[in-house]
Amino acid sequence: MTHTQASATRSEKAVATGRSDGSDELATHTASELQGLLADRHCKAIDIAEAVLRRIDLHNPSLNALVQVDPDTIRAQARAADDRIAAGETGALLGIPVSIKDTLWIKGQVTTAGSDLYRYFVAPEDAPVVARLRAAGAVILGASNCSEFACRGVTENRVYGRTSNPWNTALTPGGSSGGAASATAAGLGCLGIGTDAGGSVRRPAAHTGLVGMKPSAGRIAHAGGFDEPVYGHSVIGLMARSVADITSAMSVLSGPDVLDPQSVALPCFAPTTRRPLRLGFSPRLGRGFAVDPDVAVSIAAIAEKLSKAGHHVELCDPDWPDGAEEDALMPLQFAGLAAIYGHAYQDRAWQPDPDIARQIEAGLALDGVAVSSALELRKALFLSLARVFEQFDLLITPTTPVTAWPKDRPEPEKIEGRPAGPRGHAAFTPIFNHCFVPACSVPCGLDAVGLPIGLQIVGPIHADPMVLALATEVEKLISDQGQHNFSSALDPRGGLSKDVMNVCA
């Protein structure tokens, strides 16, 4: 029996019995599976919503993934979706439960960006991505936790506290979109909407066994709401338990907005690829970054499998400009934070996270030459990557060089036996924000203690369909070889899955 067939059988039992002996199996299905069940009238959107709400009650207290949840509003949205379905409407996200990162405005809801500065702020309107989700009939679950201003690589803040990883609640899911990752991996919704300015969707996805997509800049409009510290680097990103769910959501959410000058109108989103692909395999991204052995072995194994599948895979060490270290463009973030929040910080309007305070202070100390130099480096990085894509169709790298670490630490202690430093865990992701290109993390294995590892697939600007096509192929390679199904770290009946501790062959 295939995974999809098994899912349908489990769902039919769950709907027939209401709760299937206390389980909430509907909540653990992918959005694509649920769409099939809704279309065939095997369940209703309200059944899905109730299953997710029970699962939130059961698991969210230990995860602290969702921080704003209104059950009555969720039920009302689900019933409205059922009315639309009964009237004959169909849609990729109709009736599908989705969480929204607490930096994106949801009209009428407290939206804090993880900061005491906005503890009581009520969003006056929906962010464009939220408005599109509503129009598509998605069920908005509420806000997911994040780091303050989405500017740290773990998920904790003074408003809501710390988020745990459902694979092991002593560990972090990463950040800054860690609440969305934790919720989606645990079955508290099918899709997590986050933002990614340096890996904030891709890294949490890798740490929680999800697919995490950073689209090309402008693919999904990102306008209004809170100001972004590095304008243009942050994009709306998506996390889900399958590549198909990401693809479906991208087809709904892609498109321009008059308030976002970076947004573009592109042809209808449909994954396409040419075969064979020219794949550049870059295990250390040409910069000698430390990578834990389990991660290195897993990524190399996927590269070998792709080669055996017929693709042309070659080692690739991009020739980056001088000064292109993992934190080379952090001055842009520091300067942006200082520009937006510097006066409030100097007026002691709130008490920020100590790391955010340090970033603001660093930004206040910068001059225009330092910022302009960072912008010049960004241009040089983009040109270097463009030359890579003259030789290769896509680039494959680790998403993160290390698996999840203890949640009471801001970063792992060591990577490959070396002191990690504050940005070592994030070495492989920010450069692709600086270059505005699409990048997707897809699960590709487990480490020796059973924690998920992510492979990052990167393409040229606007090659999002090709990136997702290869992600689909990697997903199938893992599935066909009987390796771990990464759909959730939690068993549908409530406990930690025994499969979590299985190690990929």
Order of alpha helices (4+ residues) and beta strands (2+ residues): alpha-alpha-alpha-beta-alpha-beta-alpha-beta-beta-beta-alpha-beta-alpha-beta-beta-alpha-beta-alpha-beta-alpha-alpha-alpha-beta-beta-beta-alpha-beta-beta-alpha
